[in-house]
């Protein structure tokens, strides 16, 4: 069993002009999906990351430079993440397949490296 | 925060309307656009956050809080706002703390929004679009689908209506006791129009149209429960809607084809809706004002009987022609006349209506049916084929074609 991070990204496209009813239906779809995830016992955590803010730091000579970002070049924003447990990528992919997020963006899956099992 | 995505049906739609009403009441009718914008932002914020964080314990209060804060943030950029800030923040706080704000009751804020959207100075189709947007929380696309219009046309209509309100509505207060009846009549017309748009499913998206019927009934029910509007004529309208709605599900057969009243399986009528309708009909009898809704409700009640008392129904249509004459009422009266005095008499009354009702599809089912009963199969066929050519939905077209083949 390993830990995986699901990064849900989107540029907000397709979300303009949704009616209140459509928004509710979408929230219900996400809710049904994450509820299913919880029922499998694979759910670990999830959080929304704040849009349109964030800082990227790097060192320039001896000085730390702080920049707004990280999305200056691309409109794409990181909406939030889910952390789940699974045996392998195939299992994660199957769990993510019916996530409603694909209507608006992408889901990136990254395995969390386990330091105790090198 | 709850893990379970338990959102009450139409919670967003209802609260979009309620929050807009409250914000507009506090901020003034000229800020309707701002109210709508921040409500939309609050809903979008919910969509961005809830999938990750879960649904808050009191979703409606959450939405209100976010929308209110957004509104205040925006107003802070306005220098005129500074002197009013205290009063506005207090007014919001008072509304949030009553706690009853998110009950199912119609509150003054909502009633005022309804009356504002149904301002008699607005064209009727604008009143309906604005009511669907601001009172029922429909999106522009949903209104367009329900009213068979292009979204751009609906958006235009809304912009114009709101501009009119911005320029002409000074205070968003309940009209005086003298003014209320006139304003209320306009509101009832709009609600009835909403119901009919949904009920007479001659075209359009079925699901959205069913919503129109349910929304119209909900608004009418809420009006009957509010002390300022608990009037016999509103009970009459509620009775009429419930009794018609009781037959809604059985107007089509298993194949989706239309059924006439005498072909319907009466055992399938919605008993709860009938009971509700009759209850309102009883309450409508109080007072001495006889409205078109009273008469139309009485006709709906008479149609519950098997067999229906057609001379009585004809008498009611005669009364209706006295107080609310229209070509559609005249056509329905012609049907009753045919039942009482024979199809030839009905036809004689219906045929002259063809001028006014050229695009009114029920005209052709009526003319076809009456011609057939009068033994004129050839003419009947022509009328049914004419109806088939006009029909905008497949089931209706099929129904007309089937009649023409008989």
Interface residues (C-beta under 8 A of the other chain):
Chain A: X8 X15 X17 X18 X19 X20 X21 X22 X23 X24 X26 X27 X28 X30 X31 X32 X34 X35 X38 X46 X47 X48 X51 X79 X80 X81 X82 X101
Chain B: X3 X4 X5 X7 X10 X11 X12 X13 X15 X16 X43 X44 X46 X47 X48 X49 X50 X51 X52 X53 X55 X137 X138 X139 X140 X141 X142
